[in-house]
Amino acid sequence: MLDAQQDVARQTLIGLTLAGLVFAAWIVLHVLAVWRLDATVHPLAALACLLGLTWLSVGLFIVAHDAMHGSLAPGHAEINTAIGTLALVLYAGFSFQRIIVKHRMHHIAPGTDDDPDFARAGPFSWYRAFIDRYFGRREALILIGATALYALLLGPRWPYVAFWTIPSLLASFQLFWFGTYLPHRPGPEPFPDRHNARSPHMSKWASLLTCFHFGGYHHEHHLSPGSPWWRLPAAHRGA
């Protein structure tokens, strides 16, 4: 058995390694799609890049989410803040400091009127409210500015616009649907406890592909917010 100090060191090593892999994969695929790929000549490759960047954008947000909880590198606040900030800038220009405040409010009063992630509405109205709370002028200016810069550098190769703005938007819906709506929507069965969260039934692989385990094991996350995304299946088995 690992003692507490060894376990923290192991969690930090694994967390930073996985975060590095997500960063590296997103950057390589983004550069390939924007600078090297002619989407009009290779539409299937372009579609594969679009889907890959969408999933990796979800991964960027989940890396930032672990950083918010201090579970990316436990005991290293500066590392968590630096990596979380970079992940959200790459994702869509989000402010780490602004989102961490709202996310703490979510954990204080999940599934209530005091929860900034919750809305008493249907899924699409809820998603629109979700976007309104997080996607503002700053994010729009960053995405538009990056697109304009690409246009100046690359000329009229319009498909490159798809490989940042569109994956970010698709990832936002993926994060909302699997990480917020399905776990926190009221249903005929009562929630198991005050966290007003449930873990939708899905396989381990489906949980990974949809929301890096924050969909399939969302209740476990609320029970153990200090567990990083890759430990949530083990938290489920322990529960």
C-alpha positions as CSV (number, residue, x, y, z in Angstrom):
1,M,0.0,0.0,0.0
2,L,1.2,3.5,-0.8
3,D,1.3,6.0,2.1
4,A,-0.4,9.3,1.7
5,Q,2.7,11.2,0.5
6,Q,3.5,8.6,-2.1
7,D,-0.1,8.6,-3.3
8,V,-0.1,12.4,-3.7
9,A,3.2,12.2,-5.7
10,R,1.8,9.4,-7.9
11,Q,-1.4,11.4,-8.5
12,T,0.6,14.5,-9.5
13,L,2.8,12.5,-11.8
14,I,-0.1,10.8,-13.6
15,G,-2.2,13.9,-13.7
16,L,0.6,16.1,-15.2
17,T,1.5,13.3,-17.7
18,L,-2.1,12.9,-18.9
19,A,-2.5,16.7,-19.1
20,G,0.6,16.9,-21.1
21,L,-0.7,14.3,-23.5
22,V,-4.0,16.2,-23.9
23,F,-2.1,19.5,-24.6
24,A,0.3,17.8,-27.0
25,A,-2.4,16.0,-29.0
26,W,-4.6,19.1,-29.2
27,I,-1.7,21.3,-30.4
28,V,-0.5,18.7,-33.0
29,L,-3.9,18.1,-34.4
30,H,-4.8,21.8,-34.4
31,V,-1.6,22.7,-36.2
32,L,-2.0,19.9,-38.7
33,A,-5.7,20.8,-39.4
34,V,-5.1,24.5,-39.7
35,W,-1.7,24.7,-41.3
36,R,-1.3,21.5,-43.3
37,L,-4.7,20.1,-44.2
38,D,-6.7,21.1,-47.3
39,A,-10.1,20.3,-46.0
40,T,-11.7,20.7,-49.5
41,V,-9.4,18.0,-50.9
42,H,-9.5,15.7,-47.9
43,P,-13.0,16.0,-46.4
44,L,-12.9,12.8,-44.4
45,A,-9.5,13.7,-42.9
46,A,-11.0,17.1,-42.0
47,L,-14.0,15.4,-40.3
48,A,-11.7,13.2,-38.3
49,C,-9.7,16.2,-37.2
50,L,-12.9,18.0,-36.3
51,L,-14.1,15.1,-34.1
52,G,-10.7,14.6,-32.6
53,L,-10.3,18.3,-31.7
54,T,-13.8,18.3,-30.2
55,W,-13.0,15.5,-27.9
56,L,-9.6,17.0,-27.0
57,S,-11.3,20.3,-26.3
58,V,-13.4,18.5,-23.8
59,G,-10.2,17.1,-22.4
60,L,-8.7,20.6,-22.1
61,F,-11.7,21.7,-20.0
62,I,-11.5,18.6,-17.8
63,V,-7.8,19.3,-17.2
64,A,-8.7,22.8,-16.1
65,H,-11.5,21.4,-14.0
66,D,-9.1,19.1,-12.1
67,A,-6.9,22.2,-11.6
68,M,-9.8,24.1,-10.1
69,H,-10.2,21.3,-7.5
70,G,-6.4,21.1,-6.9
71,S,-6.5,17.5,-7.9
72,L,-4.3,17.9,-10.9
73,A,-1.2,18.6,-8.8
74,P,-2.2,18.3,-5.2
75,G,-0.5,20.8,-2.9
76,H,0.9,22.9,-5.8
77,A,-1.5,25.8,-6.2
78,E,0.7,27.6,-8.7
79,I,1.0,24.6,-11.0
80,N,-2.8,24.0,-10.9
81,T,-3.5,27.7,-11.7
82,A,-0.9,27.9,-14.5
83,I,-2.0,24.7,-16.2
84,G,-5.7,25.4,-15.7
85,T,-5.3,28.9,-17.2
86,L,-3.5,27.6,-20.2
87,A,-6.1,24.8,-20.8
88,L,-9.0,27.3,-20.7
89,V,-7.2,29.8,-23.0
90,L,-6.6,27.0,-25.6
91,Y,-10.1,25.8,-25.1
92,A,-11.9,29.1,-25.9
93,G,-10.2,31.9,-24.2
94,F,-12.0,31.5,-20.9
95,S,-10.9,33.1,-17.7
96,F,-9.7,30.5,-15.1
97,Q,-10.4,32.9,-12.2
98,R,-13.9,33.6,-13.3
99,I,-14.9,30.0,-13.9
100,I,-13.4,28.7,-10.7
101,V,-15.7,31.0,-8.7
102,K,-18.8,29.8,-10.5
103,H,-17.7,26.2,-10.2
104,R,-17.2,26.5,-6.5
105,M,-20.8,27.9,-6.3
106,H,-21.9,24.8,-8.2
107,H,-20.4,22.5,-5.6
108,I,-21.9,24.5,-2.7
109,A,-25.5,24.3,-4.0
110,P,-25.7,21.8,-6.8
111,G,-29.0,21.5,-8.7
112,T,-30.5,24.5,-6.9
113,D,-31.4,28.1,-7.9
114,D,-28.0,29.2,-6.4
115,D,-26.2,26.9,-8.8
116,P,-24.9,28.9,-11.8
117,D,-24.8,25.6,-13.9
118,F,-28.5,24.8,-13.2
119,A,-31.7,26.0,-14.9
120,R,-35.3,25.0,-14.5
121,A,-35.8,24.6,-18.2
122,G,-35.7,22.2,-21.0
123,P,-32.4,21.0,-22.3
124,F,-31.9,23.6,-25.0
125,S,-33.0,26.6,-23.0
126,W,-30.8,25.3,-20.2
127,Y,-27.9,25.0,-22.6
128,R,-28.5,28.6,-23.8
129,A,-28.4,29.8,-20.2
130,F,-25.3,27.7,-19.6
131,I,-23.6,29.4,-22.6
132,D,-24.7,32.8,-21.6
133,R,-23.1,32.4,-18.2
134,Y,-19.7,31.3,-19.5
135,F,-19.3,32.6,-23.0
136,G,-19.0,36.3,-23.0
137,R,-17.4,39.2,-24.8
138,R,-13.8,38.2,-23.8
139,E,-14.2,34.7,-25.4
140,A,-15.9,36.0,-28.5
141,L,-13.1,38.5,-29.1
142,I,-10.4,35.9,-28.6
143,L,-12.0,33.4,-31.0
144,I,-12.7,36.2,-33.6
145,G,-9.3,37.6,-33.2
146,A,-7.6,34.3,-33.7
147,T,-9.7,33.6,-36.8
148,A,-8.8,37.0,-38.2
149,L,-5.1,36.4,-37.5
150,Y,-5.3,33.0,-39.3
151,A,-7.0,34.7,-42.2
152,L,-4.2,37.2,-42.5
153,L,-1.5,34.5,-42.3
154,L,-3.2,31.8,-44.4
155,G,-5.4,33.7,-46.9
156,P,-8.8,32.6,-48.1
157,R,-8.6,29.0,-47.1
158,W,-11.9,29.2,-45.2
159,P,-12.1,25.7,-43.7
160,Y,-9.4,26.5,-41.1
161,V,-12.1,28.4,-39.2
162,A,-13.6,25.1,-38.4
163,F,-10.7,23.8,-36.4
164,W,-10.9,25.9,-33.3
165,T,-14.3,27.7,-33.1
166,I,-16.4,24.8,-34.1
167,P,-14.7,22.2,-31.9
168,S,-15.0,24.6,-28.9
169,L,-18.7,25.0,-29.5
170,L,-19.3,21.3,-30.0
171,A,-17.3,20.5,-26.9
172,S,-19.4,23.0,-24.9
173,F,-22.5,21.1,-25.8
174,Q,-20.8,17.8,-25.1
175,L,-19.7,19.0,-21.6
176,F,-23.2,20.4,-20.9
177,W,-25.1,17.4,-22.0
178,F,-23.0,14.7,-20.4
179,G,-21.4,16.7,-17.5
180,T,-24.3,18.9,-16.4
181,Y,-27.7,18.1,-18.0
182,L,-27.9,14.3,-17.7
183,P,-26.4,14.1,-14.1
184,H,-28.4,17.1,-12.7
185,R,-31.7,17.1,-14.4
186,P,-34.6,16.3,-12.1
187,G,-36.3,12.9,-12.9
188,P,-39.0,10.6,-11.6
189,E,-36.5,9.0,-9.2
190,P,-35.2,11.2,-6.4
191,F,-31.6,12.1,-6.2
192,P,-29.6,9.9,-3.8
193,D,-28.4,12.8,-1.6
194,R,-28.0,16.6,-1.3
195,H,-25.6,16.7,-4.2
196,N,-28.6,16.5,-6.6
197,A,-26.5,14.4,-9.0
198,R,-26.7,11.0,-10.4
199,S,-24.3,8.9,-12.6
200,P,-26.0,7.9,-15.8
201,H,-25.5,4.3,-16.7
202,M,-22.9,3.9,-19.4
203,S,-19.8,1.7,-20.0
204,K,-16.4,2.9,-18.8
205,W,-15.3,3.5,-22.4
206,A,-18.5,5.5,-23.2
207,S,-17.8,7.5,-20.0
208,L,-14.3,8.3,-21.2
209,L,-15.3,9.3,-24.7
210,T,-18.3,11.4,-23.7
211,C,-16.9,13.5,-20.9
212,F,-13.6,12.1,-19.5
213,H,-15.7,10.2,-16.9
214,F,-17.5,13.3,-15.6
215,G,-20.7,12.1,-17.2
216,G,-20.6,8.4,-16.3
217,Y,-19.3,9.0,-12.7
218,H,-20.7,12.4,-11.9
219,H,-22.2,11.5,-8.5
220,E,-18.8,10.1,-7.5
221,H,-17.2,13.4,-8.4
222,H,-19.5,15.3,-6.1
223,L,-18.8,12.7,-3.3
224,S,-15.1,13.0,-3.9
225,P,-14.3,16.3,-5.7
226,G,-10.6,15.8,-4.9
227,S,-10.5,12.7,-7.2
228,P,-9.1,13.5,-10.6
229,W,-11.0,12.4,-13.7
230,W,-8.9,9.3,-14.3
231,R,-9.7,8.0,-10.7
232,L,-13.5,8.3,-10.9
233,P,-14.0,4.7,-12.0
234,A,-12.1,3.6,-9.0
235,A,-14.1,5.9,-6.8
236,H,-17.2,4.3,-8.2
237,R,-15.9,0.8,-7.3
238,G,-15.0,2.0,-3.9
239,A,-18.5,3.5,-3.3
